[in-house]
Amino acid sequence: MRHLLPVLALLPALAAPAMAEDLVQAETTIKDHRFTPEEIHVPAGKPVLLTIHNQDGTAEEFDSSALKTEKVIAAGAQASVRLRPLAPGRFRFMGEYHSETAQGAVVAE
C-alpha cells in the first residue's frame, strides 16, 4: 500500500489540466442596462467561466436563481462567475438593479 501513496498523491495534479481544458469561456456585456448578447450558448455538461463586462456608469448585479449565482460588478469593471456543468436547457439571468431591461439566458445545448 505504501508504494501506491506517491501515485495517489499525483492524481489531483494529473486531473487538473484536463479539467482546465474542459472549461468553456463565455462573455456578455452590460451597456445601457442591457446584456449583449442576451443569449449565451454553451455546451451542456461542461463547466463555464462567464465574464461580464459592465460598460455602464453604475454598478449592476448579475443574478440568476437558475444558475445559483450572483455577482456585483462595479461601473466600468468586469467580473467572472463559474458555472457548474449544465444539463441541456435555458437558464435565465438578470441585472438585479435594472431587471426591467437587463435580461438574458444561458442556453446549454
C-alpha positions in Angstrom: 0.0 0.0 0.0 2.9 2.4 0.8 4.2 2.2 -2.8 0.8 3.5 -4.0 0.8 6.7 -1.9 3.1 8.6 -4.3 0.9 7.7 -7.2 -2.3 8.6 -5.4 -0.8 12.0 -4.4 -0.2 12.8 -8.1 -3.8 12.1 -9.2 -5.2 15.6 -8.5 -2.4 17.2 -10.3 -2.9 15.0 -13.3 -6.7 15.7 -13.4 -6.3 19.5 -13.0 -5.1 20.1 -16.6 -7.9 18.0 -18.1 -10.4 20.0 -16.1 -8.9 23.3 -17.1 -9.1 22.2 -20.8 -12.8 21.5 -20.4 -13.6 25.0 -19.0 -15.6 26.9 -21.6 -15.1 30.7 -21.8 -18.1 32.9 -22.4 -18.7 36.7 -22.2 -21.5 39.2 -22.1 -21.5 43.0 -21.8 -23.9 45.2 -19.9 -24.4 48.6 -21.6 -27.4 50.8 -21.3 -28.7 48.4 -18.7 -29.0 45.5 -21.3 -26.9 42.4 -21.8 -25.2 41.8 -25.2 -25.5 39.1 -26.2 -28.7 38.3 -24.4 -28.4 34.6 -25.1 -25.1 32.9 -24.3 -24.8 29.4 -25.9 -22.6 26.9 -24.2 -22.1 23.2 -24.5 -24.1 21.1 -22.0 -22.1 19.1 -19.4 -19.0 21.5 -19.4 -18.1 24.0 -16.7 -18.2 27.6 -17.9 -16.3 30.7 -16.9 -18.7 33.6 -17.7 -17.1 37.0 -17.8 -19.4 40.0 -17.5 -18.2 43.4 -18.7 -20.0 46.4 -17.2 -19.8 49.4 -19.6 -22.4 51.3 -17.7 -21.7 54.2 -15.3 -23.4 52.4 -12.4 -22.9 49.1 -10.7 -25.0 46.1 -11.7 -25.7 42.8 -10.0 -25.6 39.7 -12.3 -28.2 37.4 -10.7 -29.7 34.0 -11.5 -31.5 31.7 -9.3 -31.5 29.1 -12.1 -27.7 29.2 -12.3 -27.4 29.7 -8.5 -25.1 32.7 -8.7 -25.0 36.4 -8.2 -22.2 38.9 -8.5 -22.0 42.7 -8.2 -20.0 44.3 -11.0 -18.8 47.9 -10.4 -19.3 50.5 -13.1 -16.7 50.2 -15.8 -15.4 46.9 -14.4 -15.6 43.2 -15.2 -16.1 40.1 -13.2 -16.3 36.4 -13.8 -18.6 33.7 -12.4 -18.0 30.0 -12.6 -21.0 28.0 -13.7 -21.3 24.3 -13.0 -21.7 21.9 -15.9 -25.3 22.4 -17.0 -27.9 19.9 -18.3 -29.4 20.9 -21.7 -31.8 23.8 -21.2 -32.3 27.5 -20.8 -31.2 29.3 -17.7 -32.4 32.9 -17.2 -30.3 35.7 -15.6 -30.9 39.4 -15.0 -29.3 42.5 -13.8 -30.9 42.9 -10.4 -30.6 46.7 -10.3 -32.3 47.1 -13.7 -34.3 44.0 -14.0 -36.9 45.6 -16.3 -34.3 45.8 -19.2 -31.3 43.7 -18.1 -32.5 40.2 -19.0 -30.7 37.2 -20.6 -30.2 33.5 -20.7 -27.5 30.9 -20.8 -28.6 28.2 -23.3 -26.8 24.8 -22.7 -27.0 22.5 -25.7 
